[in-house]
Amino acid sequence: MMIRIKQLRAETILGVYAEERHALRPVIMNLDIIIDHSHAVISDELQDTIDYAIIEQTIVDSLKEQRFHLIETLAQHVAELAMGFAGVKSVTVEIDKPGALKYASSVSVVHTITI
């Protein structure tokens, strides 16, 4: 089963240029999380699946405390956070960096980790 978290907004330090290193900037994330759902569909109990509210808060809290030069490193970090939850088999993370380019609304990377 895939759980999708869409348009997750968080703030972090992201960028290689001096002017990017002084203030938190918004990033927008989409996560596709593949889980083993075999127990949850039978039991209908939260304890048999992942609590996506906890994943959301874990990511938002972590990004406030971290600093990244590259969006690629940020994507790896977010994917590793999600993979740390029991039952997660695969994570695909797309990270958007709004305002990074002059003629585009954002730039993004997509990164996948599978066990």
C-alpha positions as CSV (number, residue, x, y, z in Angstrom):
1,M,0.0,0.0,0.0
2,M,1.2,3.5,-0.7
3,I,0.6,6.4,1.6
4,R,1.1,9.8,0.0
5,I,1.9,13.0,1.9
6,K,1.3,15.9,-0.4
7,Q,2.5,19.5,-0.3
8,L,4.2,19.1,3.1
9,R,5.6,22.5,3.9
10,A,8.6,23.0,6.1
11,E,11.4,25.5,6.6
12,T,15.1,24.9,6.6
13,I,18.5,26.5,5.7
14,L,19.1,25.4,2.1
15,G,21.6,26.7,-0.4
16,V,25.2,27.2,-1.3
17,Y,25.3,31.0,-1.6
18,A,25.9,33.2,1.4
19,E,22.6,34.9,1.1
20,E,20.8,31.6,1.4
21,R,22.6,30.5,4.6
22,H,21.2,33.1,7.0
23,A,17.4,32.5,7.1
24,L,15.0,29.6,7.0
25,R,13.4,29.2,3.6
26,P,10.3,27.2,2.7
27,V,10.5,23.8,1.0
28,I,7.6,21.8,-0.3
29,M,7.7,18.0,-0.1
30,N,5.7,15.1,-1.6
31,L,6.3,11.7,-0.1
32,D,5.2,8.3,-1.5
33,I,5.6,5.8,1.3
34,I,5.2,2.1,0.6
35,I,4.3,0.1,3.7
36,D,3.4,-3.5,4.6
37,H,-0.3,-3.0,5.2
38,S,-1.3,-6.7,5.6
39,H,-2.1,-6.4,9.3
40,A,-3.7,-2.9,9.2
41,V,-6.4,-3.8,6.6
42,I,-7.5,-6.7,8.8
43,S,-7.3,-5.1,12.3
44,D,-8.3,-1.5,11.3
45,E,-5.9,-0.4,14.1
46,L,-3.4,2.5,13.9
47,Q,-0.8,0.4,15.8
48,D,-0.7,-1.9,12.7
49,T,0.3,0.8,10.3
50,I,2.3,4.0,10.3
51,D,1.1,7.2,11.8
52,Y,1.6,9.7,9.1
53,A,1.0,12.6,11.5
54,I,4.1,11.5,13.4
55,I,6.1,11.2,10.2
56,E,5.0,14.8,9.2
57,Q,6.0,16.2,12.6
58,T,9.3,14.4,12.6
59,I,10.3,15.8,9.2
60,V,9.2,19.4,10.0
61,D,11.0,19.4,13.3
62,S,14.2,17.9,11.9
63,L,14.4,20.4,9.0
64,K,14.1,23.4,11.4
65,E,17.3,22.1,13.1
66,Q,19.3,21.1,10.0
67,R,21.3,23.0,7.4
68,F,21.7,21.8,3.9
69,H,23.8,23.1,1.0
70,L,22.2,20.8,-1.7
71,I,18.6,19.9,-2.3
72,E,19.8,16.4,-3.1
73,T,21.2,16.1,0.5
74,L,17.9,17.4,1.9
75,A,16.0,14.7,-0.1
76,Q,18.3,12.0,1.2
77,H,17.7,13.2,4.8
78,V,13.9,13.3,4.5
79,A,13.9,9.8,2.8
80,E,16.0,8.4,5.6
81,L,13.7,9.9,8.3
82,A,10.7,8.2,6.7
83,M,12.5,4.9,6.2
84,G,13.2,4.9,10.0
85,F,9.6,4.1,10.7
86,A,8.7,0.4,11.2
87,G,6.9,-1.2,8.3
88,V,8.2,1.3,5.7
89,K,9.5,-0.6,2.6
90,S,10.2,2.2,0.2
91,V,10.1,6.0,0.1
92,T,10.1,8.4,-2.8
93,V,10.6,12.0,-1.9
94,E,10.2,15.0,-4.1
95,I,11.6,18.3,-2.7
96,D,10.6,21.6,-4.3
97,K,12.7,24.7,-3.7
98,P,10.4,27.6,-4.6
99,G,12.1,30.7,-6.0
100,A,15.4,29.0,-6.7
101,L,15.4,29.9,-10.4
102,K,14.7,33.2,-12.0
103,Y,12.3,32.0,-14.7
104,A,10.7,29.0,-13.0
105,S,8.4,28.8,-10.0
106,S,10.7,26.1,-8.4
107,V,13.2,23.4,-8.9
108,S,12.8,20.0,-7.5
109,V,14.6,16.7,-7.0
110,V,13.1,13.2,-6.7
111,H,14.9,10.6,-4.6
112,T,13.9,7.0,-3.8
113,I,15.1,4.6,-1.1
114,T,14.0,1.0,-1.0
115,I,15.0,-1.8,1.4
